[in-house]
Amino acid sequence: EGHALSPKLNSEINYPYLLLLISGGHTQFLSVKGLGKYKRLGTTIDDALGEAFDKTAKLLGIEFPGGPQIEVYAKKGDPNKYELPKPIINKGGCNVSFAGLKTAVLKITKQIKTDEEKYDLAASFQKTIEEILYKKSKVAFEEFKKINNNGNTFVVAGGVAANKKIREVLKKLCEEENFEAIFPPINLCGDNAAMIAMVGLEKFKLNQFDNLDF
């Protein structure tokens, strides 16, 4: 819920909106109809995206949390060097899967020797994730439109929403599909204190208080 409302920290957003929540613990598409009114349209069937980033980083010898460093490595590499799997890319609605991708990365890391190869693998991984999110978000747009004929806002939140290349790809998709893309500021993507306070504020406005008698 904190992630779902985090873009409200700096944007005016009207309900309903489509949310892509990509973090270390979550990867899901949700239709957000209002505070406390969420319908899940798709999810990961195995690993969360942030987890896939961190595990790939670890295999490349990057310290935790390694997700942000993958993007730094990727800039120095060739994104077409390694052909990586895109599990369930053409089936399963807007559900996603990253376990097979992670296994493929593991196999390759056992064979690479140079920093250049590490950069190439990071770039190939980054590109594969971009392609998966582009395709699955497009499917989610269709699902969302079926239940919300007046909504065209796409909110992307969670720690992985700080990834600049992912932002670019999803903004491009929104331009093609006539959706408005909204992201939290990069420094707030992982600021759990701010986003939970935001939920508290929204509930406060609606007089939704707990009895504190737990």
Buried (B, 14 or more C-beta within 10 A) or exposed (E): BBBBBBBBBEBEBEEBBBBBBBBBEBBBBBBBBEBEEBBEBBBBBBBBBBBBBBBBBBBBEBEEBBBBBBBEBBEEBBBEBBEBBBBBBEEBBBBBBBBBBBEBBEEBBEEBEEEEBBBBBBBBBBBBBBBBBBBBBEBBBEBBBEEBEEBBBBBBBBBBBBBEBBBEBBBEBBEEBEBBBBBBBEEBBBBEEBBBEBBEEBBEEEEEEEEEEE
